[in-house]
Amino acid sequence: MKRGIVPGVLTSLAGVALVVWWLSYGTHLPVYRWPAEAFQGLAFFLAWGLGVPEALAYLLAGLAFPAVLIVCFFPGYWAARCLVKRR
């Protein structure tokens, strides 16, 4: 397995954790319920705030978290590859 995958996965998980924290900030729920709260809050924002139909809002909210995973994976992967190439 390539050496850049582990740092990439760690940065993607950190990115999703930061997005979940940002969307759930200020709630009085336990930490284990924050991901569901973040998902519902994002779907609510898309549906009520932007006027997107409800089914499309849930679809977009469901696609937002994998998109954050993918986008946050690449900086960690590239940084690890640059560090390995310099050795």
C-alpha positions as CSV (number, residue, x, y, z in Angstrom):
1,M,0.0,0.0,0.0
2,K,1.2,3.5,-0.8
3,R,2.5,5.5,2.1
4,G,0.3,8.5,1.3
5,I,-3.0,6.8,1.9
6,V,-2.9,6.7,5.7
7,P,-2.2,10.5,6.0
8,G,-4.8,11.1,3.4
9,V,-7.4,9.1,5.3
10,L,-6.5,10.8,8.5
11,T,-6.9,14.3,7.0
12,S,-10.2,13.3,5.4
13,L,-11.5,12.1,8.7
14,A,-10.3,15.2,10.4
15,G,-12.0,17.3,7.7
16,V,-15.3,15.5,8.2
17,A,-15.0,15.8,12.0
18,L,-14.4,19.6,11.6
19,V,-17.4,20.0,9.4
20,V,-19.6,18.0,11.8
21,W,-18.3,20.1,14.7
22,W,-19.0,23.3,12.7
23,L,-22.5,22.3,11.8
24,S,-23.3,21.0,15.3
25,Y,-21.6,23.8,17.3
26,G,-23.8,25.1,20.1
27,T,-26.1,22.1,20.4
28,H,-26.7,20.5,23.7
29,L,-26.6,17.0,22.3
30,P,-24.0,14.3,23.2
31,V,-21.1,14.1,20.8
32,Y,-22.2,10.7,19.4
33,R,-25.4,12.4,18.1
34,W,-23.5,15.3,16.3
35,P,-23.2,13.6,12.9
36,A,-27.0,13.1,12.6
37,E,-27.6,16.6,13.8
38,A,-25.1,18.0,11.3
39,F,-26.8,16.0,8.5
40,Q,-30.3,17.2,9.5
41,G,-29.1,20.7,9.9
42,L,-27.6,20.8,6.5
43,A,-30.7,19.3,4.9
44,F,-32.8,21.9,6.8
45,F,-30.6,24.7,5.6
46,L,-30.8,23.5,2.0
47,A,-34.6,23.0,2.1
48,W,-35.8,25.9,4.1
49,G,-33.0,28.4,3.6
50,L,-32.3,28.0,-0.1
51,G,-35.7,26.7,-1.1
52,V,-34.5,23.4,-2.5
53,P,-37.1,20.6,-2.6
54,E,-37.0,18.3,0.4
55,A,-35.9,15.1,-1.4
56,L,-33.1,17.0,-3.2
57,A,-32.0,18.7,0.0
58,Y,-31.5,15.2,1.6
59,L,-29.7,14.0,-1.4
60,L,-27.4,17.0,-1.5
61,A,-26.7,16.7,2.3
62,G,-25.9,13.1,1.8
63,L,-23.5,13.9,-1.0
64,A,-21.9,16.7,0.9
65,F,-20.1,14.5,3.5
66,P,-18.5,12.2,0.9
67,A,-17.4,15.3,-1.0
68,V,-15.7,16.6,2.1
69,L,-14.0,13.2,2.5
70,I,-12.7,13.3,-1.0
71,V,-11.6,17.0,-1.0
72,C,-9.8,16.6,2.4
73,F,-8.1,13.4,1.3
74,F,-5.9,14.9,-1.3
75,P,-4.0,17.5,0.7
76,G,-2.9,14.9,3.2
77,Y,-2.0,12.4,0.4
78,W,0.0,15.0,-1.6
79,A,1.8,16.2,1.5
80,A,2.8,12.7,2.5
81,R,4.0,12.0,-1.1
82,C,6.1,15.2,-1.1
83,L,7.7,14.2,2.3
84,V,8.5,10.7,1.0
85,K,10.0,12.0,-2.2
86,R,12.4,14.3,-0.3
87,R,13.9,11.5,1.7
